[in-house]
């Protein structure tokens, strides 16, 4: 045989030499859950190693992560201050806003701060838009998302990440940011966010699951898991409305979507390895059914290989601290 592919697999050094896929630290984003109590550091049982944090532990954690190479964070607020319109999302003293100001003050431009934008964590009904006549309404929600985005930009967010899946929200947010003088703030849209069963631990952590009012689930606005062409359509619409980065969420069950979107758009593509995917890895490792480092490495490289430029993962910290990639 002339062609023997195994020649280049013989040693680790050879395998590293010809590896097709690489994951730089710069492409990893670490999510955080922030709360109002400055001293809070409450572990999330369904997400081992992740906690709801106030400002003091958050700043210490992010400082250690920066030393390991994690330079991007995605913030989610957790609050008991909820109403039907999610008005706390615009409050400059809300947990996310305070955290952004503190992170910006301490770390300056060494850290990229990405702020999630949605109503679900701030509404008493747990949905991502306003409820009228028992349904989530689209157009009336858009001004609220735009105002929330502007308030987070005012706090110092580098990037706004709308996760609501309302039609036209990228255009509304882009217009709101521009009118407020924040033309320089980027938008990373959750362009193809599927109605997935992998969000359970996150909804527990953020207290954002749908309640009694409105639909029992989010299938009327999040994407149908059976559709791929529609995912590309969503991404192209967000690109046309001014999104700077297009996200696919979740990641592992949607590798085909990541590939299709990355080939269709002229923007960086992000993939979110979500809470259920993280929890599954941690359970396998805890039960001795898989090596944690090996399975995380396999997950990250598969998502990167599919075409993702940005990897949002709760394992970002460990991957760099433990030198898994």
ABEGO torsion letter per residue (X at the ends): XABBAAAAAABAAAAAAABABBBBAAABBBBBBBBABAABBBBBAABBGBBBBBAAAAAAAAAAAAAAGBABBBBBBBBABBBAAGAAAABAABAAAAAAAAAAAAAEAABBBBBBBBAAAABAAGBABBBBGGBBBAAAAAAAAAAAAAAAAAAGBABBBBAAGBBGAAAAAAAAAAAAGAAABBBBBBABBBBBAAAAAAAAAAGABBBABEBABAAAABBBAABAAAAAAAAAAAAAAGBABBBBOBAAAAAAAAAAAAAABABBBBBBBBAAAAAAAAAAAAAGABBAAAAAAAAAAAAAAAGBABBBBAAAAAAAAAGAX
